[in-house]
Amino acid sequence: MQAVTPGNPQESKLYKVITAPDGEDRMPPAPLSRLTSASRLTSAQIDSIAAWIRYGALDEFCGEACDTVNAVTFSGTIWPTVRTYCTGCHGGTAPGGGVRLENYSNVSVIAANGTLMDALRGNGVPKMPPAGSLSTCRIRQFELWIGAGYQNN
């Protein structure tokens, strides 16, 4: 982490060495001969590292796969989390607190009015899920989805 300046890829040594031209500072180093297979990172790999640094270079691995660099979608990111952690209490004929979270329409309403993030953070309402907080990374995914307009994608 000493090679990273969170929030600023251009000032991060890590970013500088992966984008450096051929020379002794380049990483991975240029092949020494045709027998060496080291090659540059792809543009997509470099872009992912730059995005991670821009988002604060957080160490967000908590024993789960959690991506905050690529696009956060409702169907691929938000809905699986809601289904796993929320619908057990917030579904059926008597949803907890009168909050039904059985589909995009239900989730988007509480995303739009701020209740969703308040519940995930415990701001003025009981913190959800009650059995234990979502990881910082999962909460960040909700922030990103809401910040992008809580689309049904």
NUBA-382097 format. One line per 8 residues: for each residue x, y, z of N, C-alpha, C, O. Coordinates in Angstrom, 3 decimals, always signed. Each point is the difference from the previous one (the first is absolute). Layout:
BEGIN
X,Y,Z,X,Y,Z,X,Y,Z,X,Y,Z ~ ...
***
This chain:
BEGIN
+0.811,-1.197,+0.000,-0.811,+1.197,+0.000,+0.858,+1.265,+0.000,-0.506,+1.086,-0.284 ~ +1.790,-1.212,+0.597,+0.863,+1.172,-0.026,+0.199,+0.510,-1.419,+0.437,+1.134,-0.195 ~ -0.750,-1.953,-0.789,+0.177,+0.383,-1.393,-1.258,+0.637,-0.583,-0.061,+0.274,-1.198 ~ -0.948,-0.038,+2.046,-1.272,+0.534,-0.490,-0.348,+1.283,+0.733,+0.128,+0.089,+1.221 ~ -0.569,+0.901,-1.984,-0.545,+1.227,+0.555,-1.503,-0.062,-0.231,-0.469,+0.330,-1.089 ~ -0.304,-0.753,+2.106,-1.439,-0.173,-0.194,-0.656,+1.250,-0.583,+0.236,+1.121,+0.450 ~ -1.067,-1.352,-1.467,-0.704,+1.093,-0.648,+0.752,+0.642,-1.146,-0.576,+0.801,-0.736 ~ +1.866,-1.135,+0.559,+0.800,+0.689,-1.010,+0.939,-0.977,-0.717,+1.140,-0.183,+0.428
-1.605,-0.442,-1.511,+0.867,-0.952,-0.705,+1.300,+0.625,-0.496,+1.055,-0.628,+0.085 ~ -1.114,+1.857,-0.602,+1.197,+0.619,-0.579,+1.105,+0.234,+1.024,+1.168,+0.098,-0.377 ~ -1.503,-0.008,+1.650,+0.997,+0.182,+1.051,+0.408,-1.323,+0.644,+0.859,-0.021,+0.882 ~ -1.463,-1.069,-1.310,+0.277,-1.314,+0.593,+1.138,-0.685,-0.733,-0.020,-0.127,-1.225 ~ +1.012,-0.313,+1.987,+1.146,-0.694,-0.590,-0.468,-1.243,-0.768,+0.520,-0.295,-1.076 ~ -1.492,-0.425,+1.622,-0.522,-1.186,-0.679,-0.477,+0.345,-1.404,+0.365,-0.676,-0.961 ~ -1.167,+1.707,+0.837,-0.529,+0.398,-1.302,+1.128,+0.464,-0.926,-0.005,-0.304,-1.192 ~ +0.959,+1.033,+1.743,+1.109,+0.496,-0.819,+0.813,-1.143,-0.599,+0.391,+0.066,-1.165
-0.132,-1.123,+1.954,+0.840,-1.082,-0.523,-0.744,-0.903,-0.985,+0.624,-0.607,-0.870 ~ -1.942,+0.511,+0.996,-0.722,-0.853,-0.965,-0.298,+0.739,-1.295,-0.352,-0.619,-1.004 ~ +0.492,+1.944,+1.024,-0.223,+0.778,-1.219,+1.292,+0.573,-0.574,-0.035,+0.695,-1.016 ~ +1.166,-0.972,+1.645,+1.291,+0.538,-0.449,+0.387,-0.596,-1.352,-0.353,-1.139,-0.305 ~ +1.082,+1.916,-0.503,+0.525,-0.568,-1.249,+1.069,-1.048,+0.333,+0.429,-0.126,+1.147 ~ -0.020,-0.605,-2.152,+1.035,-1.004,+0.238,+1.203,+0.642,+0.673,+0.420,+1.099,-0.362 ~ +0.115,-1.789,+1.330,+1.140,+0.501,+0.760,+0.049,-0.720,+1.326,-0.797,-0.899,+0.269 ~ +1.739,+1.305,+0.554,+0.181,-0.749,+1.245,-1.093,+0.230,+1.025,-0.124,-0.794,+0.933
-0.678,+1.850,-1.065,-1.083,+0.244,+0.953,-1.302,-0.695,-0.374,-0.929,-0.026,+0.807 ~ +0.840,-0.526,-1.985,-1.238,-0.607,-0.481,-0.317,-1.304,+0.737,+0.888,-0.805,+0.281 ~ -2.172,+0.619,+0.023,-0.479,-1.252,+0.581,-1.242,-0.445,-0.742,-0.848,+0.835,-0.317 ~ +0.711,-2.092,+0.033,+1.078,-0.964,+0.063,+1.104,+0.406,-0.965,-0.255,+0.682,-0.993 ~ +1.485,-1.101,+1.286,+1.124,+0.427,-0.845,-0.144,-0.511,-1.422,-0.640,-1.022,-0.247 ~ +1.243,+1.745,-0.680,-0.012,-0.429,-1.392,+0.742,-1.326,-0.119,+0.947,-0.244,+0.747 ~ -1.358,-0.607,-1.668,+0.698,-1.277,-0.180,+1.480,+0.220,-0.299,+0.366,+0.873,-0.786 ~ +0.479,-1.683,+1.430,+1.439,+0.098,-0.231,+0.394,-0.700,-1.289,+0.997,+0.350,-0.632
-1.763,-1.311,+0.262,+0.251,-0.719,-1.258,-1.320,-0.592,-0.451,-1.013,+0.134,+0.687 ~ +1.020,-0.783,-1.828,-1.239,-0.611,-0.484,-0.394,-1.204,+0.841,-1.099,-0.529,-0.164 ~ +1.973,+0.087,+1.060,-0.306,-1.126,+0.882,-0.753,+0.444,+1.253,-0.530,-0.829,+0.739 ~ +0.486,+2.146,-0.504,-0.683,+0.542,+1.170,-1.408,+0.402,-0.398,-0.200,+0.612,-1.049 ~ -0.767,-0.950,+1.873,-1.383,+0.255,-0.385,-0.618,+1.237,+0.643,-1.178,+0.269,-0.232 ~ +1.920,+0.490,+1.027,-0.578,+1.177,+0.645,-0.484,+0.975,-1.059,+0.690,+0.252,-0.988 ~ -1.876,+0.293,+1.201,-0.532,+0.981,-0.942,-0.784,+1.040,+0.768,-0.300,-0.167,+1.182 ~ -0.020,+1.228,-1.864,-0.770,+1.084,+0.618,-1.367,-0.494,+0.445,-0.547,-0.959,-0.545
+0.013,+1.636,+1.548,-1.389,-0.244,+0.377,-0.884,+0.511,-1.134,+0.386,+0.907,-0.737 ~ -1.552,-1.484,+0.604,-0.933,+0.473,-1.025,-0.561,+1.357,+0.419,+0.084,+0.382,+1.168 ~ -0.645,+0.330,-2.115,-0.637,+1.286,+0.305,-1.114,-0.186,+1.018,-0.167,+0.832,+0.892 ~ -0.598,-1.912,-1.013,-1.088,-0.268,+0.944,+0.542,-0.222,+1.410,-0.593,+0.469,+0.972 ~ +1.711,-1.179,-0.854,+0.594,-0.230,+1.314,+0.499,+1.310,+0.611,-0.204,+0.256,+1.187 ~ +0.850,+0.559,-1.995,+0.500,+1.295,+0.471,-1.171,+0.896,+0.398,+0.063,+0.681,+1.024 ~ -1.128,-0.675,-1.824,-1.181,+0.804,+0.326,-0.636,-0.447,+1.311,-0.447,+0.835,+0.787 ~ +0.402,-2.143,-0.543,-0.566,-0.516,+1.257,+0.830,+0.440,+1.200,-0.550,+0.372,+1.037
+1.864,-0.414,-1.174,+0.879,+0.434,+1.086,-0.177,+1.498,+0.240,-0.076,+0.441,+1.146 ~ +0.010,+0.339,-2.222,-0.188,+1.448,+0.137,-1.334,+0.301,+0.686,-0.063,+0.865,+0.873 ~ -0.998,-1.567,-1.258,-1.314,+0.216,+0.620,+0.038,-0.358,+1.479,-0.567,+0.716,+0.825 ~ +1.227,-1.815,-0.483,+0.128,-0.413,+1.403,+0.707,+1.086,+0.809,-0.411,+0.317,+1.117 ~ +1.470,+0.247,-1.682,+0.728,+1.067,+0.694,-0.893,+1.235,+0.142,-0.049,+0.606,+1.070 ~ -0.667,-0.225,-2.155,-0.896,+1.165,+0.053,-1.067,-0.162,+1.076,-0.360,+0.972,+0.664 ~ -0.150,-2.188,-0.483,-1.038,-0.250,+1.011,+0.567,-0.096,+1.409,-0.747,-0.271,+0.941 ~ +2.032,+0.482,-0.773,+0.589,+0.033,+1.330,+0.910,-1.158,+0.321,+0.524,-0.071,+1.112
-0.313,-0.859,-2.062,+0.907,-1.134,+0.188,-0.309,-0.770,+1.279,+0.896,-0.358,+0.765 ~ -2.179,+0.115,-0.555,-0.428,-0.686,+1.215,+0.305,-1.483,-0.060,-0.123,-0.632,-1.050 ~ +0.521,+0.086,+2.182,+0.195,-1.437,+0.130,-1.357,-0.561,+0.406,-0.320,-0.091,+1.185 ~ -0.467,-0.280,-2.179,-1.388,-0.365,+0.252,-0.257,-1.492,-0.057,-1.160,-0.403,-0.077 ~ +2.168,-0.424,+0.109,-0.259,-1.435,-0.031,-0.323,-0.486,+1.400,+0.834,+0.063,+0.903 ~ -2.027,-0.536,-0.742,-0.469,-0.477,+1.300,-0.473,-1.439,-0.124,-1.002,-0.378,+0.607 ~ +1.701,-0.416,-1.377,-0.398,-1.379,-0.180,-1.102,-0.164,-1.021,-0.590,-1.074,-0.111 ~ +0.306,+2.127,-0.635,-1.028,-0.064,-1.021,+0.484,+0.748,-1.231,+0.822,+0.913,+0.092
-1.339,-1.310,-1.235,+0.309,+0.733,-1.218,-0.889,+1.233,-0.017,-1.224,-0.113,+0.068 ~ +1.826,+1.276,-0.158,-0.762,+1.243,+0.035,+0.705,+1.008,-0.885,+1.127,+0.407,+0.283 ~ -1.786,-0.010,-1.342,+0.596,+0.867,-1.001,-0.629,+1.389,+0.061,-1.211,+0.139,-0.173 ~ +2.019,+0.883,+0.416,-0.487,+1.377,-0.039,+0.646,+0.784,-1.133,-0.180,+1.214,-0.100 ~ +0.927,-1.898,-0.746,+0.678,+0.671,-1.098,-0.851,-0.054,-1.269,-0.177,+1.013,-0.677 ~ -0.341,-2.183,+0.361,-0.842,-0.139,-1.182,-1.412,+0.481,+0.309,-0.362,+0.199,+1.159 ~ -0.425,-0.016,-2.206,-1.361,+0.510,+0.162,-0.800,-0.857,+0.978,+0.028,-1.229,-0.067 ~ -0.735,+1.892,+0.971,-0.888,-0.672,+0.946,-1.392,+0.025,-0.617,-0.538,+1.070,-0.286
-0.040,-2.240,+0.081,-1.338,-0.090,-0.589,-0.994,-0.542,+1.017,+0.375,-0.652,+0.974 ~ -1.648,+0.935,-1.219,-1.021,-0.526,+0.895,-0.046,-1.523,-0.086,+0.047,-0.686,+1.022 ~ -0.137,+0.160,-2.241,-0.172,-1.452,-0.150,+1.239,-0.796,+0.376,-0.116,-1.115,+0.510 ~ +1.300,+1.666,-0.751,+1.220,-0.756,+0.247,+0.632,+0.222,+1.362,+0.786,-0.829,+0.460 ~ -1.116,+1.933,+0.192,+0.656,+0.341,+1.266,-1.000,+0.236,+1.130,+0.052,-0.661,+1.037 ~ -0.952,+1.599,-1.249,-0.905,+0.434,+1.074,-1.046,-1.064,+0.325,-0.174,-0.361,+1.164 ~ -0.522,-0.144,-2.182,-1.062,-0.964,+0.256,+0.516,-1.272,+0.696,-0.645,-0.453,+0.946 ~ +1.772,-0.146,-1.363,+0.476,-1.176,+0.732,+0.263,+0.292,+1.483,-0.251,-0.858,+0.847
+0.749,+2.044,-0.527,+0.245,+0.355,+1.401,-1.319,+0.190,+0.741,-0.157,-0.482,+1.122 ~ -0.794,+1.183,-1.744,-1.314,+0.203,+0.625,-0.679,-1.342,+0.219,-0.553,-0.259,+1.069 ~ +0.597,-0.586,-2.080,-0.643,-1.319,+0.108,+0.622,-0.821,+1.132,-0.715,-0.676,+0.739 ~ +2.020,+0.732,-0.603,+0.694,-0.785,+1.029,-0.231,+0.558,+1.401,-0.250,-0.764,+0.932 ~ +0.331,+2.084,-0.768,+0.010,+0.596,+1.337,-1.302,+0.677,+0.428,-0.165,+0.301,+1.183 ~ -0.766,-0.054,-2.112,-1.149,+0.849,+0.343,-1.375,-0.652,-0.172,-0.891,+0.215,+0.822 ~ +0.714,-1.000,-1.869,-1.351,-0.486,-0.307,-0.549,-0.984,+1.017,-1.214,-0.199,+0.061 ~ +2.067,-0.419,+0.735,-0.497,-0.905,+1.032,-0.920,+0.715,+0.976,-1.005,-0.563,+0.433
+1.341,+1.798,-0.083,-0.836,+0.800,+0.918,-0.912,+0.968,-0.752,-1.109,+0.298,+0.443 ~ +1.592,+0.185,-1.582,-0.737,+1.042,-0.724,-0.700,-0.560,-1.233,+0.077,+0.573,-1.086 ~ -0.750,-1.684,+1.267,-0.773,-0.613,-1.067,-1.214,-0.688,+0.590,-0.236,+0.049,+1.207 ~ -0.525,-0.687,-2.067,-1.167,-0.742,+0.470,-1.169,+0.894,+0.346,-0.062,+1.161,-0.405 ~ -0.877,-1.732,+1.173,-1.246,+0.712,+0.297,+0.139,+1.032,+1.115,-0.822,+0.912,+0.092 ~ +1.834,-1.034,+0.749,+0.189,+0.953,+1.099,+1.461,+0.426,+0.064,+0.726,-0.418,+0.902 ~ -0.282,+1.253,-1.856,+1.411,+0.392,-0.025,+0.391,+0.824,+1.223,-0.777,+0.822,+0.487 ~ +1.995,-1.057,-0.002,+0.517,+0.711,+1.166,-0.048,+1.506,-0.170,+0.433,+0.532,-1.021
-0.963,+0.152,+2.026,-0.076,+1.456,-0.031,-0.880,+0.540,-1.098,+0.023,+1.195,-0.295 ~ -0.806,-2.081,-0.319,-0.841,+0.425,-1.116,+0.782,+0.297,-1.266,-0.538,+0.575,-0.946 ~ +1.804,-0.964,+0.925,+0.863,+0.253,-1.165,+0.127,-1.287,-0.803,+0.574,-0.984,+0.464 ~ -1.111,+1.007,-1.657,+0.039,-1.159,-0.890,+1.152,+0.195,-0.998,+0.099,+1.033,-0.662 ~ +0.762,-2.043,+0.572,+1.146,+0.061,-0.919,+0.019,-1.246,-0.877,+0.933,-0.801,+0.060 ~ -1.956,+0.651,-0.861,-0.137,-1.207,-0.803,+0.331,+0.189,-1.476,+0.011,-0.967,-0.761 ~ +0.260,+2.206,+0.350,+0.310,+0.239,-1.407,+0.659,+1.368,-0.167,+0.167,+0.748,+0.963 ~ +0.198,-0.444,-2.187,+0.664,+1.272,-0.281,-0.848,+1.191,+0.442,+0.520,+0.934,+0.612
-1.806,-0.956,-0.910,-0.859,+1.133,+0.347,+0.041,+0.296,+1.486,+0.113,+1.159,+0.397 ~ -0.205,-2.202,+0.439,+0.044,+0.190,+1.450,+1.341,+0.600,+0.432,+0.038,+0.940,+0.794 ~ +1.055,-1.487,-1.320,+1.339,+0.444,+0.405,+0.262,+1.422,-0.485,+0.593,+0.800,+0.724 ~ -1.028,-0.477,-1.943,+0.277,+1.331,-0.547,-0.705,+1.098,+0.789,+0.524,+1.108,+0.111 ~ -1.708,-1.395,+0.443,-0.716,+1.004,+0.787,+0.813,+0.400,+1.231,+0.140,+1.188,+0.293 ~ +0.398,-2.181,+0.430,+0.768,+0.358,+1.204,+1.405,+0.484,-0.346,+0.641,+0.668,+0.812 ~ -0.156,-0.999,-2.007,+1.268,+0.578,-0.460,-0.199,+1.484,-0.276,+0.838,+0.826,+0.359 ~ -1.968,-0.493,-1.009,-0.275,+1.386,-0.388,-0.216,+0.908,+1.207,+0.425,+1.155,-0.009
-1.084,-1.673,+1.050,-0.309,+0.883,+1.131,+1.083,-0.011,+1.091,-0.149,+0.676,+1.018 ~ +1.220,-1.427,-1.217,+1.126,+0.004,+0.936,-0.092,-1.037,+1.112,+0.960,-0.193,+0.747 ~ -2.092,-0.470,-0.630,-0.181,-0.972,+1.079,+0.948,-1.179,-0.125,+0.469,-0.526,+1.009 ~ -0.184,+0.109,-2.220,+0.865,-1.169,-0.204,+1.386,+0.248,+0.597,+0.488,-0.812,+0.785 ~ +0.141,+1.918,-1.148,+1.334,+0.279,+0.527,-0.049,+0.283,+1.507,+0.912,-0.383,+0.732 ~ -1.968,+1.048,-0.272,-0.132,+0.230,+1.447,-0.047,-1.324,+0.746,+0.626,-0.143,+1.050 ~ -1.364,-0.828,-1.584,-0.111,-1.310,+0.651,+1.326,-0.753,-0.043,+0.372,-0.645,+0.980 ~ +0.337,+0.715,-2.087,+1.283,-0.701,-0.095,+1.034,+0.611,+0.948,+0.894,-0.699,+0.477
-1.013,+1.985,-0.209,+0.951,+0.698,+0.886,-0.505,+0.138,+1.437,+0.772,+0.301,+0.909 ~ -2.078,-0.525,-0.713,-0.582,+0.185,+1.325,-0.176,+1.458,+0.354,+0.129,+0.375,+1.165 ~ -0.423,+0.457,-2.154,-0.186,+1.446,+0.207,-1.477,+0.315,+0.240,-0.771,+0.119,-0.952 ~ +0.376,+0.016,+2.214,-1.365,+0.390,+0.321,-1.028,-1.117,-0.089,-1.158,+0.191,+0.370 ~ +1.560,-1.322,-0.843,-0.865,-1.184,-0.080,+0.833,-1.195,+0.450,+1.228,+0.076,+0.017 ~ -1.883,-1.182,+0.349,+0.790,-1.177,+0.400,+0.940,-0.444,-1.124,-0.380,-0.031,-1.171 ~ +1.597,-0.309,+1.545,+0.996,-0.448,-0.974,-0.411,-1.353,-0.556,-0.405,-0.894,+0.743 ~ +0.512,+0.756,-2.043,-0.357,-1.224,-0.693,+1.208,-0.550,-0.748,+0.854,+0.765,-0.447
-0.778,-2.064,+0.311,-0.875,-0.997,+0.613,+0.281,-0.122,+1.498,+1.124,+0.232,+0.444 ~ -2.150,-0.598,+0.335,+0.168,-0.023,+1.457,+0.971,-1.070,+0.492,+0.547,+0.123,+1.096 ~ -0.329,-1.158,-1.882,+0.908,-1.078,+0.412,+1.464,+0.397,-0.119,+0.874,-0.717,+0.486 ~ -0.598,+1.836,-1.118,+1.381,+0.453,-0.168,+0.112,+0.873,-1.230,-0.677,-0.236,-1.002 ~ +1.513,+1.224,+1.073,+0.159,+0.967,-1.070,+0.577,-0.644,-1.261,+0.763,-0.964,+0.066 ~ -1.143,+1.518,-1.202,+0.652,-0.383,-1.248,+1.428,+0.537,+0.039,+0.298,+0.934,+0.745 ~ +0.576,-1.524,-1.545,+1.379,+0.477,-0.061,+0.040,+1.419,-0.560,-0.932,+0.441,-0.673 ~ +2.010,+0.258,+0.958,+0.204,+1.345,-0.535,-0.102,-0.018,-1.516,-0.551,+0.921,-0.602
+1.075,-1.955,-0.006,-0.042,-0.117,-1.459,-1.427,-0.129,-0.491,-0.375,+0.675,-0.958 ~ -0.436,-1.520,+1.582,-1.401,-0.174,-0.407,-0.773,+1.310,+0.147,-0.796,+0.360,-0.867 ~ +1.036,+0.340,+1.962,-0.681,+1.282,+0.189,+0.445,+0.980,-1.075,-0.814,+0.769,-0.512 ~ +2.086,-0.789,+0.167,+0.503,+0.864,-1.080,-0.675,-0.330,-1.328,-0.269,+0.903,-0.792 ~ -0.007,-2.165,+0.539,-0.705,-0.371,-1.232,-1.383,+0.656,-0.045,-0.413,+0.502,-1.045 ~ -0.297,-0.505,+2.168,-1.301,+0.659,+0.047,+0.148,+1.496,-0.248,-0.798,+0.588,-0.731 ~ +1.815,+0.034,+1.334,+0.251,+1.424,-0.230,+0.219,+0.284,-1.481,-0.562,+0.947,-0.551 ~ +1.383,-1.778,-0.088,+0.302,+0.204,-1.414,-1.244,-0.168,-0.862,-0.233,+0.787,-0.918
-0.562,-1.805,+1.209,-1.227,-0.256,-0.766,-0.973,+1.168,+0.161,-0.578,+0.464,-0.983 ~ +0.397,+0.009,+2.206,-0.916,+1.113,+0.242,+0.554,+1.276,-0.648,-0.745,+0.761,-0.617 ~ +2.045,-0.535,+0.760,+0.634,+1.177,-0.598,-0.108,+0.031,-1.518,+0.010,+1.071,-0.607 ~ -0.113,-2.245,-0.003,-0.137,-0.086,-1.461,-1.459,+0.048,-0.433,-0.311,-0.211,-1.172 ~ -0.590,+0.490,+2.123,-1.401,+0.159,-0.361,-0.876,-1.220,+0.264,-1.112,-0.095,-0.521 ~ +1.615,-0.842,+1.335,-0.707,-1.237,+0.374,-0.823,-0.578,-1.158,-1.218,-0.159,+0.073 ~ +1.952,-0.140,-1.131,-0.629,-0.508,-1.224,-0.414,-1.458,+0.119,+0.572,-0.752,+0.791 ~ -1.556,+0.357,-1.569,-0.441,-1.392,-0.079,+0.803,-0.672,-1.106,-0.513,-0.257,-1.089
+1.756,-0.017,+1.378,+0.901,-0.588,-1.001,+0.547,-1.321,+0.465,+0.774,-0.634,-0.716
***
